[in-house]
Amino acid sequence: MSISIKSCYLDTNIILDYLRKRNEETLNFINLAKEKRITVVTSHFAIFEVLDLEAQDKFIFKELKNKKAFDEIRRNLRNRNLTKKELENIYKKIRKNLFYIDIPLKLHYLSVNGWDYSLKFLMKTINLESKDVLHLASAIEARCDVLITKDEIFKQNAKELIPAMTPKEFLKNLKELNINPKSKSNIKNQNAPKGL
């Protein structure tokens, strides 16, 4: 079975892998997407998740460096006390690496109908977290050809509605995937969010 690929939706874990250079298959997948000019899409939810996780990690490393106990770090996780400069640096890193230097990432902003779809789908399943349902609705509404994630539970549930695979599976099944780099994608939204 051949899947025609013009655009793919990236789940948050893929973006984190790429930013942190922590997974070879993800890096190879992103390089292939750039080379083949596949439109790479995510949502503003993913960007906020990435910002939050990067800030959380910064706080944890800072507290570990100050020799704080794990229980104390966990208790204070929501009250990170990062400086404005530290938060600005996290934002600049993400903005630079995702929107201007490395990959031409497009953001999809979920419509009112997309929100309604998310709520209806969430009520039908107990296997997905609400954030995953928002990613799924964004991928479908943006008319992406495939959803790329390393979250097995999300992938299995998403497969009912959209082809879903890991970067490793994408690379392994490359011969079966019909990648059409010259085609225009269905994605309407622009790259970087304005005013941020």
C-alpha positions as CSV (number, residue, x, y, z in Angstrom):
1,M,0.0,0.0,0.0
2,S,1.5,3.3,-1.1
3,I,0.9,6.6,0.8
4,S,1.4,9.9,-1.0
5,I,3.4,12.2,1.2
6,K,3.4,16.0,0.7
7,S,3.1,17.0,4.3
8,C,3.6,15.5,7.8
9,Y,2.6,16.6,11.3
10,L,5.3,16.5,14.0
11,D,4.3,15.5,17.5
12,T,6.1,17.3,20.4
13,N,8.5,14.4,21.1
14,I,9.8,14.7,17.5
15,I,10.4,18.4,17.9
16,L,12.2,17.8,21.2
17,D,14.4,15.0,19.6
18,Y,15.3,17.4,16.9
19,L,16.1,20.4,19.2
20,R,18.1,18.3,21.6
21,K,19.8,16.2,18.8
22,R,19.0,13.1,20.8
23,N,17.7,10.6,18.3
24,E,19.4,9.6,15.0
25,E,16.2,8.4,13.3
26,T,14.5,11.7,14.0
27,L,17.4,13.7,12.7
28,N,17.6,11.5,9.5
29,F,13.8,11.9,9.1
30,I,14.0,15.8,9.3
31,N,17.0,15.9,6.9
32,L,15.0,13.7,4.4
33,A,12.0,16.0,4.8
34,K,14.2,19.0,4.1
35,E,15.8,17.3,1.1
36,K,12.5,16.1,-0.4
37,R,10.8,19.4,0.5
38,I,8.1,17.7,2.5
39,T,6.0,20.3,4.3
40,V,6.6,19.9,8.0
41,V,3.7,21.0,10.2
42,T,3.0,21.2,13.9
43,S,0.6,23.2,16.1
44,H,1.0,26.1,18.5
45,F,0.2,23.5,21.2
46,A,3.4,21.6,20.4
47,I,5.5,24.8,20.5
48,F,4.0,25.7,23.9
49,E,4.7,22.1,25.1
50,V,8.3,22.4,23.9
51,L,8.7,25.8,25.6
52,D,7.3,24.4,28.8
53,L,9.5,21.3,28.8
54,E,12.6,23.2,27.9
55,A,11.9,25.6,30.8
56,Q,11.2,22.6,33.1
57,D,14.5,21.0,32.2
58,K,16.4,24.2,32.7
59,F,15.0,24.5,36.1
60,I,15.8,20.9,37.0
61,F,19.4,21.2,35.9
62,K,19.8,24.4,37.8
63,E,18.4,22.9,41.0
64,L,20.5,19.8,40.6
65,K,23.6,22.0,40.2
66,N,22.6,23.7,43.4
67,K,22.4,20.2,45.0
68,K,18.7,20.3,45.8
69,A,16.9,17.1,46.8
70,F,14.7,15.4,44.2
71,D,11.6,15.8,46.3
72,E,12.2,19.5,46.7
73,I,12.8,19.9,43.0
74,R,9.5,18.1,42.2
75,R,7.6,20.2,44.7
76,N,8.9,23.4,43.2
77,L,8.5,22.4,39.5
78,R,5.5,24.6,38.9
79,N,7.2,27.5,40.5
80,R,10.4,27.5,38.4
81,N,11.8,30.9,39.3
82,L,13.7,31.2,36.1
83,T,15.0,34.6,35.2
84,K,13.5,36.6,32.4
85,K,16.8,36.2,30.5
86,E,16.7,32.4,30.9
87,L,13.2,32.2,29.5
88,E,14.1,34.6,26.7
89,N,17.1,32.4,25.8
90,I,14.9,29.3,25.7
91,Y,12.4,31.0,23.4
92,K,15.2,32.4,21.1
93,K,16.7,28.9,20.8
94,I,13.4,27.4,19.8
95,R,12.5,30.2,17.4
96,K,15.9,30.2,15.7
97,N,16.1,26.4,15.4
98,L,12.6,25.7,14.3
99,F,11.5,28.6,12.2
100,Y,14.6,30.3,10.7
101,I,17.6,28.1,10.5
102,D,17.0,24.4,10.2
103,I,13.5,23.4,9.1
104,P,10.7,25.3,7.4
105,L,8.2,24.5,10.0
106,K,4.6,25.6,9.5
107,L,2.2,26.1,12.3
108,H,-1.4,25.1,12.1
109,Y,-3.9,27.0,14.3
110,L,-6.8,24.8,15.2
111,S,-10.2,26.3,14.1
112,V,-13.4,26.3,16.2
113,N,-14.5,23.2,14.3
114,G,-11.2,21.6,15.1
115,W,-11.8,22.2,18.8
116,D,-15.3,20.7,18.6
117,Y,-13.8,17.7,16.8
118,S,-11.2,17.4,19.6
119,L,-13.8,17.4,22.3
120,K,-16.0,14.9,20.6
121,F,-13.0,12.5,20.0
122,L,-11.8,13.0,23.5
123,M,-15.2,11.9,24.8
124,K,-15.0,8.7,22.8
125,T,-11.6,7.5,23.9
126,I,-9.9,7.1,27.3
127,N,-6.6,6.1,25.8
128,L,-5.4,9.5,24.8
129,E,-4.5,12.6,26.8
130,S,-6.2,15.8,25.8
131,K,-3.0,17.3,24.4
132,D,-2.7,14.3,22.0
133,V,-6.2,14.8,20.8
134,L,-5.4,18.4,20.0
135,H,-2.4,17.3,18.0
136,L,-4.5,14.7,16.2
137,A,-7.2,17.2,15.3
138,S,-4.5,19.7,14.1
139,A,-2.9,17.1,11.9
140,I,-6.3,16.1,10.4
141,E,-7.5,19.7,10.0
142,A,-4.2,20.7,8.4
143,R,-4.7,17.8,5.9
144,C,-1.3,16.3,6.7
145,D,-0.6,13.0,5.0
146,V,1.1,11.4,7.9
147,L,1.5,12.0,11.7
148,I,5.1,11.4,13.0
149,T,5.4,10.5,16.7
150,K,7.3,8.2,19.0
151,D,4.4,7.8,21.4
152,E,3.1,4.3,20.7
153,I,-0.3,4.8,22.4
154,F,-0.9,8.0,20.4
155,K,0.3,6.3,17.2
156,Q,-2.0,3.3,17.5
157,N,-5.1,5.5,18.3
158,A,-4.3,8.0,15.6
159,K,-4.0,5.3,12.9
160,E,-7.7,4.9,12.9
161,L,-7.9,8.5,11.4
162,I,-4.6,9.3,9.8
163,P,-1.5,7.3,8.8
164,A,0.9,7.5,11.8
165,M,4.4,6.2,12.2
166,T,7.7,6.8,14.0
167,P,10.6,8.4,12.2
168,K,12.3,5.0,12.1
169,E,9.2,3.4,10.4
170,F,9.0,6.3,7.9
171,L,12.6,5.8,6.9
172,K,12.2,2.0,6.8
173,N,9.1,2.2,4.5
174,L,10.6,4.9,2.3
175,K,10.2,2.8,-0.9
176,E,6.4,2.4,-0.2
177,L,5.9,6.1,0.4
178,N,5.2,8.2,-2.6
179,I,7.1,11.4,-1.8
180,N,6.1,14.2,-4.2
181,P,8.5,17.1,-3.5
182,K,7.3,19.4,-6.3
183,S,3.7,19.4,-5.1
184,K,2.2,22.2,-3.1
185,S,0.9,21.2,0.3
186,N,-2.6,22.0,1.6
187,I,-1.2,24.0,4.5
188,K,-2.3,27.6,4.7
189,N,-0.7,28.8,7.9
190,Q,2.6,30.8,8.0
191,N,5.9,29.9,9.6
192,A,6.8,31.8,12.7
193,P,4.1,33.2,15.0
194,K,3.9,36.9,14.6
195,G,4.6,39.2,17.5
196,L,6.4,36.6,19.7
